[in-house]
């Protein structure tokens, strides 16, 4: 089983009837798409996360002719919207491909700075390669990485080099990340029989990778 990281970029419209409006709205920011599914009657449902002006989000949902029903929930730092809507043919074709070939979209999908959606697709590699040429013309697909599937909690660790993994495990072992901190770079260096400068460089690279991966 393989794990493909890709960026989906709708060339026109989006994966939701109000995607373009949300993208241009200065008081709202799209963050995550938690779910999108086709229903047997040809309509679709989605659950996505925004930040910003909740009242403006309600106005946009109310004004959309394609949105049949919606519910909006406000959290401390984000807005979650469930909507039942009429999808365009591009979205029907795209989601139909995943269903036909039994591929899994690993949710949530993350909106990128340029309006695409970073998606992780799980399935057999030969099946994934067969599906890619069939992606609808209205969708751009940029492959970023193909790797063996690992559970979500292991993916960040797998992003690190062997030396970085070893350094991180040593840092945890000696208490560097405890609160309050129980160890220094030198303690980690002594544990690994390396210089504190090397340990410091590894930790900075580890933290940079982890922060970039978890930040919205």
C-alpha positions in Angstrom: 0.0 0.0 0.0 1.4 3.4 -1.0 0.9 6.9 0.2 0.9 9.8 -2.3 1.2 13.4 -1.3 -0.2 15.7 -3.9 -1.6 19.2 -4.4 -5.1 19.4 -6.1 -5.7 22.7 -7.9 -9.1 23.4 -9.4 -8.4 25.4 -12.6 -12.0 26.9 -12.5 -14.2 27.2 -9.4 -13.2 24.8 -6.6 -14.2 21.8 -4.7 -17.2 23.7 -3.3 -19.6 26.2 -4.9 -18.3 29.1 -2.7 -14.6 28.3 -2.9 -13.8 31.2 -5.3 -15.7 33.6 -3.1 -14.0 32.5 0.0 -10.6 32.7 -1.7 -11.2 36.4 -2.5 -12.8 37.3 0.8 -10.3 39.4 2.9 -12.0 38.6 6.2 -11.9 34.8 5.8 -9.2 32.3 5.4 -9.7 28.7 4.2 -7.8 26.2 6.3 -8.9 22.5 6.2 -11.4 20.4 4.3 -12.4 17.7 6.7 -14.7 15.7 4.5 -16.3 15.8 1.0 -18.7 13.0 -0.1 -21.1 12.3 -3.0 -24.6 11.2 -2.0 -26.8 8.8 -4.0 -29.1 11.6 -5.2 -26.2 13.4 -7.0 -25.7 16.0 -4.3 -22.7 16.3 -2.0 -21.8 17.1 1.6 -18.7 18.7 2.9 -17.2 19.8 6.2 -14.6 22.5 6.1 -12.7 24.8 8.5 -12.2 28.5 8.1 -10.9 31.3 10.3 -12.1 34.9 10.3 -15.5 36.6 10.2 -18.3 34.1 11.0 -21.1 36.6 10.0 -19.5 37.0 6.6 -19.3 33.2 6.2 -23.0 33.0 6.9 -23.8 35.6 4.3 -21.8 33.8 1.7 -23.6 30.5 2.5 -27.0 32.1 2.4 -26.4 33.8 -0.9 -25.2 30.7 -2.7 -27.8 29.0 -5.0 -25.9 25.7 -5.0 -25.9 25.3 -1.2 -29.1 23.5 -0.2 -28.5 23.6 3.5 -25.7 24.4 5.9 -24.7 24.6 9.6 -22.1 26.8 11.0 -20.2 26.3 14.3 -17.9 28.9 15.8 -14.9 27.7 17.8 -12.4 29.8 19.7 -10.0 30.2 16.7 -11.9 28.8 13.8 -15.2 28.3 12.0 -16.5 24.9 11.0 -19.2 24.7 8.2 -21.2 21.7 7.2 -22.9 22.1 3.9 -25.2 20.1 1.6 -24.7 21.3 -2.0 -25.0 20.7 -5.7 -21.5 19.8 -7.0 -20.3 20.7 -10.5 -19.4 17.9 -13.0 -15.7 18.2 -12.4 -16.1 17.4 -8.7 -18.5 14.5 -9.5 -16.0 13.0 -11.9 -13.0 13.5 -9.5 -14.8 11.9 -6.5 -16.2 9.2 -8.7 -12.7 8.2 -9.7 -11.7 7.7 -6.1 -14.8 5.6 -5.4 -14.4 3.5 -8.6 -10.8 2.7 -8.0 -11.2 2.3 -4.2 -8.6 4.9 -3.3 -8.7 6.7 0.0 -8.4 10.4 0.5 -6.7 10.7 3.9 -8.5 13.6 5.6 -8.3 16.4 6.3 -7.1 18.1 3.1 -5.1 21.3 3.8 -5.5 24.5 1.8 -2.2 25.8 0.5 -1.2 29.5 0.2 -2.0 29.6 -3.5 -5.5 28.1 -3.2 -4.7 24.4 -3.9 -5.5 21.5 -1.6 -2.7 19.3 -0.2 -4.1 15.8 -0.3 -2.8 12.4 0.7 -4.0 9.4 -1.3 -3.7 5.9 0.0 -3.9 2.9 -2.3 -1.9 0.5 -4.6 0.7 2.3 -6.6 -0.2 0.8 -9.9 -3.9 1.8 -9.3 -2.8 5.4 -8.4 -0.7 5.7 -11.5 -3.7 4.4 -13.6 -6.0 7.0 -12.1 -3.7 10.1 -12.5 -4.2 10.4 -16.3 -8.0 10.2 -15.8 -8.2 13.2 -13.5 -10.7 15.7 -15.0 -9.3 18.5 -17.2 -10.6 21.1 -14.7 -8.3 19.8 -12.0 -4.5 20.2 -11.7 -2.6 17.5 -9.9 1.0 18.0 -8.7 2.6 15.0 -7.2 5.0 15.9 -4.3 5.9 12.5 -2.8 5.2 8.8 -3.1 6.2 6.6 -0.2 5.1 3.5 1.8 2.0 4.1 3.9 2.6 4.7 7.6 0.1 5.7 10.3 -0.3 9.4 10.8 1.4 9.5 14.2 4.6 8.0 12.5 4.7 10.3 9.5 6.5 13.3 11.1 9.1 11.0 12.6 9.6 9.3 9.2 10.4 12.8 7.7 13.6 13.0 9.7 17.0 11.5 8.7 18.4 8.6 10.7 20.7 11.0 12.6 17.9 13.3 13.4 15.7 10.5 14.6 18.6 9.3 16.8 19.1 12.8 18.2 15.4 13.3 18.9 15.1 10.0 20.7 18.2 10.9 22.8 16.8 14.3 23.6 13.6 12.7 24.9 15.6 10.1 26.8 17.6 12.6 28.8 14.7 15.0 29.4 15.5 17.8 27.0 11.8 18.3 26.2 10.4 17.9 29.7 8.9 20.9 31.5 10.9 22.3 33.2 13.8 21.2 30.9 16.0 18.5 32.5 19.0 18.5 30.1 21.1 20.6 27.7 22.6 20.2 24.3 25.8 19.0 26.0 23.9 16.3 27.9 22.5 15.0 24.6 26.0 15.2 23.0 27.4 13.2 25.9 24.7 10.6 25.5 25.4 10.2 21.8 29.2 10.8 22.0 28.9 13.8 19.6 29.7 17.5 19.8 27.1 19.9 21.3 27.3 21.9 18.0 26.2 18.9 16.0 23.4 18.2 18.4 22.2 21.8 18.2 22.2 21.7 14.4 20.2 18.5 14.4 17.6 19.8 16.9 17.2 23.0 14.9 16.5 21.1 11.7 14.1 18.7 13.5 12.2 21.5 15.0 12.0 23.4 11.7 10.6 20.3 9.9 8.1 19.6 12.7 6.9 23.2 13.0 6.5 23.5 9.2 4.5 20.2 9.1 2.0 21.0 11.9 1.4 24.7 11.3 -1.6 25.7 9.2 
